[in-house]
Amino acid sequence: MAPKLSNSVEGLRAAGNQSFRNGQFAEAAAFYSRALRVVQAQGSSDPEEESVLYSNRAACHLKDGNCGDCIKDCTSALALVPFGIKPLLRRASAYEALEKYPQAYVDYKTALQVDGSVTSAVEGLNRMTRALMDSLGPEWRLKLPSIPLVPVSAQKRWNSLPPENHKETAKSKSKETRNTKSKVPSAEDVERARVLKEEGNELVKKGNHKKAIEKYSESLSFSNLESATYSNRALCYLVLKQYKEAVKDCTEALKLDGKNVKAFYRRAQAYKALKDYKSSFADINSLLQIEPRNGPAQKLQQEVNQNLN
C-alpha cells in the first residue's frame, strides 16, 4: 500500500503534511513538488488542488527562510485560485521578512478584504502601517502599489468553506478581542494615535467625514484608549446616517470615560434616529445630570419627549 500511496497526489500531499508537522520542511517540500508533477502530468489539473500544493510548498520555503521561493509559490497559488487566504498571508510574511513593506501591506490588506477576522492579517497590517510611516513619511499611502478589490464571490467562497476551516478564524476573532482589550500602547503609539486623530479632526472641519473615519480608525489601531476618538468617529457616522455604528462608538467612548458629554449626546441622537426613544431619553438624562444647563441636550429632550407621549 505504501508505494501506491506515495505515487498518488493524495498520498504525496499527506506525506508532505506529516513531514511538515514533524518539522522536516525540506522533505515536505520535496513531497509537495512530487505531487505537483503528478497533477501537472495528468493534463486536466484541478486548480484548487494545484493551488493548495503550491501554497503548502510555500509554507515550507517560509519556514526555511527561503522567502524568494515562498513568494514565487504563493504567486502561482494565487494565479490558480485568486484571493486564497493562506497564500496571501504567507506571501505577506515573506515580503515583510525581506522588508518589502508596501507589497506586504497590500497582501495583508487584501486578506482582510476576504476575511476581516483573521488576527494575523490585522496585526500584520498594523506592523506595516507603522513601518511605512517610519520609512516613507506621512504621505506613505500615496506610494503604495494598487490594492486589488476582492469580489463578493471570493468572500462568499471563503464563507462557504466547511466548518473545520473556520476553526482558526473563530480562534482569531476571540484572540483579536482579547488583544484589543489587553493591549497597552507604547508612548510612540499614543503619539501617532494623537496625530492621526488631529488629522481626522481637520477632515471633519472640511466636511470630509468618510476620510475622517479612516483617520480615526487608523488612530484607534495604534491606541484604543482615547474616548474622544470614538466619540469623534461617532459624529462622522451620524452625519453619514450610519446610526448603529454611531451607537457602538459612543458606547466604547463611555466605557473609557463615563462623563463624555458628547458621547451621551451623539448616542441619544443616534437612538432617536433609530426610533429607540427610551434609550435616547435615558442618555439625555444622564447628560443633563453632568451638565444641567446644556442647551442642545434640553432641546433634544423636548423632541424625544414628544415622541414618547
C-alpha positions in Angstrom: 0.0 0.0 0.0 2.8 2.4 0.9 4.3 2.6 -2.6 0.9 3.2 -4.2 0.1 5.9 -1.8 3.4 7.6 -2.3 2.7 7.9 -6.0 -0.8 9.4 -5.7 -1.4 13.1 -5.3 -3.3 12.4 -2.1 -0.6 10.2 -0.7 2.2 12.6 -1.5 0.3 15.5 0.0 -0.4 13.5 3.2 3.3 12.6 3.4 4.2 16.2 2.9 1.8 17.3 5.6 3.2 14.8 8.1 6.8 15.8 7.3 5.8 19.5 7.8 4.2 18.6 11.2 7.5 16.9 12.1 9.5 20.0 11.3 11.1 18.4 8.2 10.4 21.3 5.9 12.8 20.4 3.1 11.4 16.8 3.0 7.8 18.2 3.0 8.7 20.5 0.1 10.0 17.5 -1.9 6.8 15.6 -1.4 4.7 18.6 -2.5 6.9 19.0 -5.6 6.4 15.4 -6.5 2.6 15.8 -6.0 2.7 18.9 -8.3 4.5 17.0 -11.0 1.8 14.2 -10.8 -1.0 16.8 -11.0 0.6 18.6 -13.9 1.3 15.3 -15.8 -2.4 14.5 -15.7 -3.1 17.4 -18.1 -6.5 18.3 -16.8 -5.3 19.6 -13.5 -7.5 20.6 -10.6 -6.8 24.3 -9.9 -7.8 24.0 -6.3 -5.6 21.0 -5.7 -2.6 22.6 -7.5 -3.0 25.9 -5.7 -3.0 24.1 -2.3 0.2 22.2 -3.2 1.9 25.5 -4.2 0.7 27.2 -1.0 1.9 24.2 1.1 5.3 24.2 -0.5 5.5 28.0 0.0 4.9 27.4 3.8 8.0 25.1 3.7 10.1 27.7 2.0 9.0 30.3 4.5 9.9 28.1 7.5 13.4 27.5 5.9 13.8 31.3 5.4 13.7 31.0 1.6 11.4 34.0 1.1 12.1 34.3 -2.7 10.7 30.9 -3.5 7.9 31.3 -1.0 6.8 34.4 -2.9 7.0 32.6 -6.2 4.9 29.6 -5.0 2.3 31.9 -3.4 2.0 33.9 -6.6 1.5 30.6 -8.5 -1.1 29.5 -6.0 -3.0 32.8 -6.3 -2.9 32.7 -10.1 -4.8 29.4 -9.9 -7.2 30.4 -7.2 -7.3 34.2 -6.6 -7.6 35.6 -3.1 -6.7 32.5 -1.2 -6.2 33.4 2.5 -3.1 31.2 3.2 -1.0 32.1 0.1 -1.8 35.8 0.7 -0.7 35.6 4.3 2.4 33.6 3.5 3.5 35.9 0.7 2.9 38.9 3.0 5.1 37.3 5.7 7.8 36.7 3.1 7.6 40.3 1.8 7.8 41.5 5.4 10.9 39.4 6.1 12.5 40.9 3.0 11.5 44.4 4.3 9.3 44.9 1.2 6.7 46.6 3.3 4.5 48.1 0.6 3.9 44.7 -1.0 3.4 43.1 2.4 0.8 45.8 3.3 -1.1 45.1 0.1 -1.3 41.4 0.8 -2.4 41.8 4.4 -5.0 44.4 3.3 -6.3 42.0 0.6 -6.5 39.1 3.0 -8.6 41.3 5.3 -11.0 42.1 2.4 -11.5 38.3 2.1 -12.0 37.7 5.8 -11.7 40.7 8.2 -11.5 38.4 11.3 -8.0 36.9 10.6 -5.9 38.2 13.5 -2.5 37.6 11.8 -3.6 39.9 9.0 -4.8 42.6 11.3 -1.6 42.5 13.3 0.5 42.4 10.1 -1.4 45.4 8.7 -0.7 47.4 11.8 3.0 46.5 11.7 3.3 47.5 8.1 1.4 50.8 8.8 4.0 51.7 11.4 6.9 50.6 9.2 5.6 52.6 6.3 5.0 55.7 8.3 8.6 55.5 9.6 10.2 54.8 6.2 8.0 56.8 3.8 6.6 59.6 6.0 3.0 60.9 6.3 2.3 60.5 2.5 3.1 56.8 2.6 -0.3 55.8 1.3 0.3 57.6 -2.0 3.4 55.4 -2.6 1.7 52.0 -2.3 1.0 49.6 -5.1 -2.6 49.3 -6.1 -4.7 47.2 -3.7 -7.0 44.8 -5.6 -10.7 44.9 -4.9 -11.8 41.5 -3.7 -15.1 40.5 -5.4 -18.0 39.3 -3.3 -17.8 35.9 -4.9 -14.3 35.4 -3.3 -15.7 36.4 0.1 -18.6 34.0 -0.4 -16.2 31.2 -1.3 -14.4 31.7 2.0 -17.7 31.9 3.9 -19.0 28.7 2.3 -16.0 26.6 3.4 -16.7 23.6 5.7 -16.8 24.4 9.5 -13.4 22.9 10.2 -11.8 25.6 8.0 -13.3 28.2 10.2 -11.8 27.0 13.5 -8.7 29.2 13.0 -11.0 32.1 12.2 -13.1 31.6 15.3 -9.9 31.5 17.4 -8.7 34.6 15.6 -11.9 36.5 16.5 -11.6 35.7 20.2 -7.9 36.4 20.2 -8.3 39.7 18.5 -10.9 40.7 21.1 -8.6 39.8 23.9 -5.6 41.6 22.2 -7.7 44.8 21.7 -8.7 44.8 25.4 -5.3 43.9 26.8 -3.0 45.8 24.5 -1.0 48.6 26.2 0.2 51.1 23.6 3.7 52.4 23.8 4.3 56.2 24.1 5.2 56.2 20.4 1.9 54.6 19.6 0.0 57.1 21.7 1.7 60.0 19.9 0.9 58.5 16.5 -2.7 58.0 17.6 -2.9 61.6 18.6 -1.5 62.9 15.3 -4.0 60.8 13.3 -6.9 61.9 15.5 -5.9 65.5 14.8 -5.8 64.8 11.1 -9.3 63.3 11.4 -10.5 66.5 13.2 -9.2 68.6 10.3 -11.0 66.5 7.8 -14.2 66.9 9.8 -13.8 70.7 9.7 -13.6 70.4 5.9 -16.7 68.2 5.8 -14.9 65.1 4.6 -16.4 62.7 7.1 -15.6 59.4 5.2 -11.9 60.2 5.1 -12.1 61.3 8.8 -13.5 57.9 9.7 -10.4 56.3 8.1 -8.1 58.6 10.1 -9.9 57.9 13.4 -9.9 54.1 12.7 -6.2 54.2 12.0 -5.7 56.2 15.2 -7.5 53.6 17.2 -5.3 50.9 15.7 -2.4 52.5 17.5 -4.2 53.3 20.7 -7.8 52.4 21.6 -7.7 54.2 24.9 -8.9 57.6 23.8 -12.6 58.2 24.5 -12.7 61.3 22.2 -11.5 59.4 19.2 -14.5 57.1 19.5 -17.0 59.9 20.0 -15.5 61.9 17.1 -15.9 58.9 14.8 -19.4 58.6 16.1 -20.1 62.1 14.9 -19.0 61.1 11.4 -21.2 58.1 11.4 -24.1 60.3 12.5 -23.5 62.7 9.6 -23.4 59.7 7.2 -26.6 58.3 8.8 -24.8 55.1 10.0 -26.7 55.2 13.3 -25.9 51.8 14.6 -22.2 52.4 14.1 -22.5 55.7 15.9 -24.2 53.9 18.9 -21.4 51.4 19.1 -18.7 54.1 19.1 -20.4 56.2 21.7 -20.7 53.1 23.9 -17.0 52.4 23.6 -16.3 56.1 24.3 -18.4 55.9 27.5 -16.6 52.8 28.7 -13.4 54.8 28.6 -15.0 58.0 30.0 -18.3 57.8 31.8 -18.7 61.6 31.7 -18.1 62.1 28.0 -21.0 64.5 27.3 -20.5 64.4 23.5 -20.8 60.6 23.6 -24.1 60.8 25.5 -25.5 63.4 23.2 -24.4 61.7 20.0 -25.7 58.3 21.2 -29.0 60.0 22.1 -29.2 61.5 18.6 -28.5 58.1 17.1 -31.1 56.3 19.2 -33.6 59.0 18.2 -32.9 58.4 14.6 -33.3 54.6 15.2 -36.7 55.4 16.9 -35.4 54.0 20.2 -36.8 56.9 22.1 -36.5 55.3 25.6 -32.8 54.8 25.2 -32.4 58.3 23.7 -34.2 59.8 26.7 -32.1 57.9 29.2 -28.9 59.2 27.6 -30.2 62.8 27.6 -31.0 62.4 31.3 -27.5 61.1 32.0 -26.0 64.0 30.1 -28.1 66.6 32.0 -27.0 65.2 35.3 -23.5 66.1 34.3 -24.4 69.4 32.6 -27.8 70.5 33.7 -27.7 73.7 31.5 -26.7 72.0 28.3 -29.0 73.8 25.8 -28.8 71.3 22.8 -29.5 68.4 25.2 -32.5 70.2 26.7 -33.9 70.8 23.2 -33.3 67.2 22.2 -35.0 66.1 25.4 -38.1 68.0 24.4 -38.1 66.5 20.9 -37.7 62.9 22.2 -40.3 63.5 24.9 -42.9 64.4 22.2 -42.3 61.0 20.6 -42.6 59.2 23.9 -46.0 60.8 24.7 
